Amino acid sequence: MKNKINKIVSKCLETCDDPFTSTYDSISVFKNDKDYQASFDGILKYSKKIPDKQKNEIDCIIFNKLNADGITCAYIIIQYLSKGLKKKITQDDIRLIATGPWSGSGKGVARDIKYNERYIKNKNIIVVDLAYNIESLDYLKREAKTVIVIDDHIITNKLIKNTKLNSKNYYIGDEKHAACAYTWKFFYPKKKVIPFVQMIDSDDRKLFLKHIGNTLPIRTYLNYRIIHNPHLKWNDIRSFDKLDKMVNELNPNFAKFVGHYFDELVNNLKDQIAKNAVFGYFEGHPVYILCFNDPALYKVVLRQMVSNAKKANKHIDFAVTWGWEHSNNVYNIQLSEDHSIPLPGHNLPEMARKLGNIGGYRDGGGGSKHVGHFYWPRGNGKDIWDLFEKKARFL
């Protein structure tokens, strides 16, 4: 019986271990590991500007808790500080402010920053993977002892250049890499980016790194097992202890096996959901539209909507999902275009930022590369249906 089970498991692992298809090989951003490792000149120059003393004295991390990129950034920093202090980092050593992006409305300082004001004042802080508005960046510069910003949303650069803030004090990447890869090279300029970070980088930036192989099952396993585990609180250092344990003790075969079937489940669900999308218009753009608001599946559903349009020979510029958030009394709107195109065609982050400003809701809007996200009110002459028109009303 044992041999029979082993044969079944072995066969399953063969299925899980398929390499990238030739389609992905053809759009791989970097040819090989050497090419990849040589692509960090900007962050290496920024790292040299920041003294090691300032890096080692960081006692507050403000990071994006909503995706693997932001959480991995915080994990890298915690590991760096732990080695520097030569002890295990505790809640007494550092303040973790796990939050979400705040780029758009220009209506004041981000809520989570104001809420944690006592932990920011006179602290040595680092902000990673967060597209903050100018009010928030200015507030941090004014209240904190020192500020380091590492981000991969070029929309932040545009905002900074239009103010008196010195952009040289911040590192905003050019979207070649995710924030976690920039964070690694900032703290470890002489070390190669490790496979775990490359894996998150490749997924976040759609780099399709063929030299690391098919990591999809492992990424899916990590996402559902720990990164997006609702039972873990990323403002608690103990959650990062669990992430560290998993990274160091990860059994690739087990992760591939479980992740493969997680991924099958996700694919089945997103196919069933995406088929309900309909053709329509969004601010004059031909799109697929779906009323769907979910924190875990919305990205894959949006991409499937784009794929479905291709299969149906229906020209669309991008896909749109939307839903009403009763807790905030606002519409949550997500935009996504074809991820297989290296250079996005419709600047969805900027579109989302502008619409977020026009909507006037406190969280505004923004995004990165192929995606945009913003909030839209109901009332005061505005509603969701005003956006779904053949002729643009607001842009």
GUMAR-911414 format. One record per residue (C-alpha): x, y, z; residue in three letters. Coordinates in steps of 0.05 Angstrom, whole numbers, padded with zeros to 5 digits, always signed. Layout:
N
XYZALA;...
END
This chain:
395
+00000+00000+00000MET;+00057+00048+00017LYS;+00090+00037-00051ASN;+00024+00050-00085LYS;+00016+00116-00048ILE;+00087+00136-00065ASN;+00074+00123-00139LYS;+00011+00167-00137ILE;+00050+00223-00101VAL;+00108+00218-00151SER;+00060+00222-00209LYS;+00026+00283-00179CYS;+00094+00317-00169LEU;+00110+00307-00242GLU;+00047+00345-00258THR;+00065+00400-00209CYS;+00135+00408-00237ASP;+00119+00427-00308ASP;+00164+00484-00334PRO;+00139+00550-00360PHE;+00108+00545-00429THR;+00144+00573-00489SER;+00095+00632-00489THR;+00122+00655-00422TYR;+00195+00641-00442ASP;+00186+00689-00500SER;+00166+00747-00454ILE;+00215+00733-00397SER;+00241+00802-00377VAL;+00311+00777-00358PHE;+00349+00725-00399LYS;+00383+00692-00339ASN;+00403+00701-00267ASP;+00465+00742-00285LYS;+00422+00790-00325ASP;+00373+00795-00268TYR;+00425+00807-00213GLN;+00457+00863-00255ALA;+00394+00904-00258SER;+00396+00941-00192PHE;+00440+01002-00204ASP;+00389+01053-00179GLY;+00376+01021-00111ILE;+00451+01007-00101LEU;+00465+01082-00109LYS;+00410+01098-00060TYR;+00436+01047-00010SER;+00504+01081-00010LYS;+00471+01148+00009LYS;+00441+01119+00072ILE;+00492+01107+00128PRO;+00494+01037+00159ASP;+00481+01071+00227LYS;+00414+01096+00202GLN;+00396+01028+00173LYS;+00414+00993+00238ASN;+00374+01042+00281GLU;+00308+01031+00244ILE;+00255+01021+00298ASP;+00191+01029+00257CYS;+00170+00993+00193ILE;+00110+01019+00154ILE;+00092+00969+00100PHE;+00037+00943+00053ASN;+00003+00885+00088LYS;-00043+00871+00028LEU;+00005+00831-00015ASN;+00065+00784-00013ALA;+00111+00840-00037ASP;+00099+00886+00022GLY;+00101+00830+00073ILE;+00166+00803+00043THR;+00196+00873+00048CYS;+00181+00876+00123ALA;+00208+00805+00131TYR;+00275+00824+00098ILE;+00282+00885+00144ILE;+00267+00845+00207ILE;+00318+00792+00188GLN;+00370+00846+00174TYR;+00358+00881+00241LEU;+00358+00815+00278SER;+00428+00798+00251LYS;+00453+00868+00267GLY;+00427+00865+00339LEU;+00450+00793+00344LYS;+00385+00773+00377LYS;+00314+00756+00360LYS;+00273+00819+00346ILE;+00213+00829+00393THR;+00155+00878+00395GLN;+00196+00920+00443ASP;+00250+00930+00391ASP;+00209+00953+00332ILE;+00140+00979+00315ARG;+00105+00946+00256LEU;+00052+00988+00222ILE;+00017+00942+00173ALA;-00027+00983+00127THR;-00048+00994+00054GLY;-00030+01044-00001PRO;-00054+01116+00004TRP;-00038+01154-00058SER;-00097+01187-00087GLY;-00145+01237-00057SER;-00097+01288-00027GLY;-00145+01296+00031LYS;-00094+01295+00087GLY;-00049+01246+00123VAL;-00064+01172+00118ALA;-00107+01146+00175ARG;-00059+01092+00198ASP;-00002+01142+00203ILE;-00043+01189+00246LYS;-00068+01131+00289TYR;+00004+01110+00302ASN;+00031+01180+00312GLU;+00062+01164+00379ARG;+00103+01107+00347TYR;+00127+01151+00290ILE;+00148+01214+00327LYS;+00224+01219+00333ASN;+00232+01148+00306LYS;+00278+01120+00252ASN;+00226+01095+00203ILE;+00226+01059+00137ILE;+00166+01058+00089VAL;+00163+01001+00039VAL;+00116+00984-00019ASP;+00067+01040-00004LEU;+00046+01095-00053ALA;+00033+01151-00003TYR;+00004+01219-00019ASN;+00046+01281-00008ILE;+00012+01301+00057GLU;+00032+01234+00087SER;+00104+01237+00062LEU;+00111+01308+00087ASP;+00082+01289+00154TYR;+00132+01231+00162LEU;+00190+01276+00144LYS;+00168+01327+00195ARG;+00152+01281+00253GLU;+00202+01224+00248ALA;+00276+01228+00265LYS;+00297+01196+00199THR;+00258+01170+00140VAL;+00275+01118+00087ILE;+00225+01104+00031VAL;+00231+01045-00017ILE;+00173+01038-00066ASP;+00160+01009-00135ASP;+00100+01053-00155HIS;+00125+01105-00204ILE;+00062+01145-00191ILE;+00094+01166-00125THR;+00153+01196-00162ASN;+00106+01239-00203LYS;+00072+01265-00141LEU;+00138+01281-00106ILE;+00166+01319-00166LYS;+00106+01366-00162ASN;+00124+01386-00090THR;+00180+01416-00049LYS;+00199+01347-00023LEU;+00268+01325-00046ASN;+00259+01262-00087SER;+00332+01244-00073LYS;+00310+01225-00002ASN;+00267+01169-00029TYR;+00277+01111-00075TYR;+00220+01100-00124ILE;+00236+01044-00172GLY;+00222+01044-00246ASP;+00177+00982-00243GLU;+00232+00935-00265LYS;+00226+00900-00198HIS;+00178+00892-00139ALA;+00193+00931-00075ALA;+00219+00868-00040CYS;+00276+00860-00091ALA;+00295+00933-00082TYR;+00292+00924-00007THR;+00338+00864-00009TRP;+00391+00901-00050LYS;+00385+00962-00005PHE;+00403+00922+00057PHE;+00448+00870+00023TYR;+00481+00908-00035PRO;+00536+00856-00043LYS;+00493+00795-00040LYS;+00452+00763-00095LYS;+00377+00767-00089VAL;+00357+00700-00059ILE;+00308+00653-00096PRO;+00251+00666-00047PHE;+00254+00741-00060VAL;+00263+00729-00135GLN;+00200+00686-00134MET;+00158+00742-00103ILE;+00191+00794-00149ASP;+00176+00752-00211SER;+00103+00743-00191ASP;+00091+00815-00171ASP;+00124+00846-00233ARG;+00105+00790-00281LYS;+00179+00780-00299LEU;+00168+00706-00318PHE;+00238+00688-00294LEU;+00252+00623-00330LYS;+00318+00612-00292HIS;+00279+00599-00227ILE;+00231+00551-00261GLY;+00157+00543-00249ASN;+00146+00571-00179THR;+00070+00580-00186LEU;+00052+00520-00141PRO;+00100+00543-00087ILE;+00076+00616-00090ARG;+00004+00592-00085THR;+00021+00548-00025TYR;+00056+00607+00010LEU;-00001+00655-00006ASN;-00056+00612+00023TYR;-00016+00580+00078ARG;+00014+00643+00108ILE;+00017+00708+00067ILE;-00059+00717+00063HIS;-00075+00675+00124ASN;-00129+00715+00161PRO;-00107+00685+00227HIS;-00039+00719+00223LEU;-00032+00792+00243LYS;+00024+00828+00208TRP;+00031+00881+00261ASN;+00053+00824+00307ASP;+00126+00802+00302ILE;+00105+00730+00318ARG;+00072+00725+00249SER;+00140+00740+00218PHE;+00171+00686+00261ASP;+00123+00637+00229LYS;+00139+00663+00160LEU;+00214+00655+00174ASP;+00203+00584+00199LYS;+00164+00567+00136MET;+00216+00598+00089VAL;+00274+00562+00122ASN;+00239+00495+00131GLU;+00200+00494+00066LEU;+00197+00426+00033ASN;+00193+00444-00042PRO;+00160+00378-00061ASN;+00106+00384-00008PHE;+00095+00457-00025ALA;+00089+00441-00099LYS;+00041+00383-00085PHE;-00006+00424-00041VAL;+00002+00488-00080GLY;-00014+00453-00145HIS;-00082+00432-00119TYR;-00094+00499-00085PHE;-00082+00529-00154ASP;-00130+00481-00188GLU;-00184+00503-00138LEU;-00169+00576-00151VAL;-00171+00566-00226ASN;-00238+00530-00222ASN;-00268+00586-00180LEU;-00242+00643-00222LYS;-00266+00610-00286ASP;-00336+00603-00258GLN;-00336+00675-00233ILE;-00305+00709-00294ALA;-00354+00679-00343LYS;-00408+00724-00313ASN;-00373+00787-00338ALA;-00407+00827-00393VAL;-00382+00874-00447PHE;-00392+00948-00435GLY;-00357+01015-00431TYR;-00318+01049-00375PHE;-00304+01123-00385GLU;-00306+01112-00460GLY;-00262+01049-00460HIS;-00290+00982-00484PRO;-00284+00935-00425VAL;-00310+00872-00392TYR;-00348+00889-00328ILE;-00365+00846-00268LEU;-00396+00863-00201CYS;-00347+00826-00156PHE;-00311+00848-00093ASN;-00265+00798-00061ASP;-00197+00807-00026PRO;-00166+00741-00049ALA;-00191+00724-00119LEU;-00203+00791-00153TYR;-00135+00793-00189LYS;-00141+00725-00221VAL;-00214+00739-00239VAL;-00195+00804-00274LEU;-00140+00769-00313ARG;-00189+00714-00333GLN;-00238+00766-00357MET;-00184+00793-00404VAL;-00169+00722-00428SER;-00242+00708-00440ASN;-00248+00771-00483ALA;-00188+00747-00525LYS;-00219+00679-00535LYS;-00285+00711-00556ALA;-00247+00757-00605ASN;-00277+00815-00567LYS;-00233+00877-00565HIS;-00228+00908-00496ILE;-00178+00956-00466ASP;-00182+00927-00396PHE;-00227+00891-00346ALA;-00266+00924-00289VAL;-00292+00894-00224THR;-00332+00934-00174TRP;-00370+00925-00109GLY;-00404+00965-00055TRP;-00367+00966+00013GLU;-00421+00974+00065HIS;-00370+00987+00120SER;-00342+01048+00085ASN;-00403+01069+00044ASN;-00363+01072-00020VAL;-00353+01033-00085TYR;-00288+00993-00090ASN;-00265+00990-00163ILE;-00208+00949-00193GLN;-00179+00956-00263LEU;-00133+00907-00299SER;-00106+00900-00369GLU;-00068+00845-00407ASP;-00008+00825-00363HIS;+00027+00789-00420SER;+00042+00857-00453ILE;+00108+00883-00423PRO;+00088+00956-00430LEU;+00017+00972-00408PRO;-00024+01011-00458GLY;-00073+01052-00417HIS;-00037+01077-00354ASN;-00088+01049-00307LEU;-00052+01074-00244PRO;-00057+01146-00267GLU;-00129+01136-00289MET;-00146+01108-00220ALA;-00110+01165-00186ARG;-00148+01218-00225LYS;-00215+01184-00213LEU;-00198+01176-00140GLY;-00185+01250-00135ASN;-00250+01267-00172ILE;-00290+01219-00128GLY;-00261+01254-00067GLY;-00263+01193-00021TYR;-00207+01195+00031ARG;-00169+01133+00005ASP;-00166+01160-00066GLY;-00135+01115-00119GLY;-00071+01091-00152GLY;-00039+01027-00176GLY;+00022+01000-00212SER;+00038+00979-00283LYS;-00021+00937-00309HIS;-00070+00951-00253VAL;-00108+01008-00221GLY;-00152+01014-00160HIS;-00195+01070-00133PHE;-00256+01087-00091TYR;-00319+01121-00117TRP;-00376+01152-00076PRO;-00450+01147-00082ARG;-00485+01213-00073GLY;-00470+01286-00086ASN;-00484+01276-00160GLY;-00442+01214-00168LYS;-00457+01140-00174ASP;-00423+01078-00204ILE;-00467+01079-00266TRP;-00438+01146-00287ASP;-00372+01111-00301LEU;-00401+01058-00347PHE;-00415+01102-00407GLU;-00391+01101-00479LYS;-00370+01173-00475LYS;-00323+01192-00419ALA;-00356+01237-00368ARG;-00299+01250-00319PHE;-00233+01239-00357LEU;
END
